[in-house]
Amino acid sequence: MSTTVSRLRWALLPTLVLITVFCFAADLSAQTSRSRTAVPQSETRAAAEAVSIQIKNMSRFLFVMGGVAKGIDDLDKEINAGRASADIRAQNRQFKEDVIRSVRALRAGVVNIERDFIAKPGLRQYLTHIRGVSEESAIAEDLALEGKFNASGRQLVLIVERLSDLLVELP
């Protein structure tokens, strides 16, 4: 096993663990904090909180994603050159699956937000800012499934931009 593969292997493992922790821990904390509030919040305030949480989740993921995508690309090169063991190939597959799982979790959050804006009358006036983000997140997922992790990340950045624009419009 080359030293490059060994270094990449140990560099990617904690990073992928962080991706999973960031995406799911933030979702769980958001869900529990909403259920504990005794004072009812307006639809727009609750929507703004949900959008803010999604932006944070996606930003954390994207911060780590660049390094992970580079590491996966480097491991793919080592694998294609025949310089990686079966263990490295299996770990690289697992890294890819973890990234795909994280992109799917982010997509689920975006879909839920868009559904809320469609379903709640008080939020419908903001639909022009968010309509279509579910489809955009599906594109990000498809790109990740194709192994195009950098392109998937760029698609997620576009979604973060749209969500940020929406947040500015909410009172």
KAFEN-V307568 format. One record per backbone hydrogen bond with DSSP energy under -1.0 kcal/mol. NH is the residue of the N-H (numbers start at 0). CO is the residue of the C=O. If there is no record, write none. Layout:
# KAFEN-V307568
nh->NH co->CO
nh->NH co->CO
This chain:
# KAFEN-V307568
nh->5 co->1
nh->6 co->2
nh->7 co->3
nh->8 co->4
nh->9 co->5
nh->10 co->6
nh->11 co->7
nh->12 co->8
nh->15 co->11
nh->16 co->12
nh->17 co->13
nh->18 co->14
nh->19 co->15
nh->20 co->16
nh->21 co->17
nh->22 co->18
nh->23 co->19
nh->24 co->20
nh->25 co->21
nh->26 co->22
nh->27 co->23
nh->28 co->24
nh->29 co->25
nh->30 co->26
nh->31 co->27
nh->32 co->28
nh->33 co->29
nh->34 co->30
nh->35 co->31
nh->45 co->41
nh->46 co->42
nh->47 co->43
nh->48 co->44
nh->49 co->45
nh->50 co->46
nh->51 co->47
nh->52 co->48
nh->53 co->49
nh->54 co->50
nh->55 co->51
nh->56 co->52
nh->57 co->53
nh->58 co->54
nh->59 co->55
nh->60 co->56
nh->61 co->57
nh->62 co->58
nh->63 co->59
nh->64 co->60
nh->65 co->61
nh->67 co->63
nh->68 co->64
nh->69 co->65
nh->70 co->66
nh->71 co->67
nh->72 co->68
nh->73 co->69
nh->74 co->70
nh->75 co->71
nh->76 co->72
nh->77 co->73
nh->78 co->74
nh->79 co->75
nh->80 co->76
nh->81 co->78
nh->82 co->77
nh->88 co->84
nh->89 co->85
nh->90 co->86
nh->91 co->87
nh->92 co->88
nh->93 co->89
nh->94 co->90
nh->95 co->91
nh->96 co->92
nh->97 co->93
nh->98 co->94
nh->99 co->95
nh->100 co->96
nh->101 co->97
nh->102 co->98
nh->103 co->99
nh->104 co->100
nh->105 co->101
nh->106 co->102
nh->107 co->103
nh->108 co->104
nh->109 co->105
nh->110 co->106
nh->111 co->107
nh->112 co->108
nh->113 co->109
nh->114 co->110
nh->115 co->111
nh->116 co->112
nh->117 co->113
nh->118 co->114
nh->119 co->115
nh->122 co->119
nh->125 co->122
nh->126 co->123
nh->128 co->125
nh->130 co->126
nh->132 co->129
nh->135 co->131
nh->136 co->132
nh->137 co->133
nh->138 co->134
nh->139 co->135
nh->140 co->136
nh->141 co->137
nh->142 co->138
nh->143 co->139
nh->144 co->140
nh->145 co->141
nh->146 co->143
nh->147 co->142
nh->148 co->146
nh->151 co->147
nh->152 co->148
nh->153 co->149
nh->154 co->150
nh->155 co->151
nh->156 co->152
nh->157 co->153
nh->158 co->154
nh->159 co->155
nh->160 co->156
nh->161 co->157
nh->162 co->158
nh->163 co->159
nh->164 co->160
nh->165 co->161
nh->166 co->162
nh->167 co->163
nh->168 co->164
nh->169 co->165
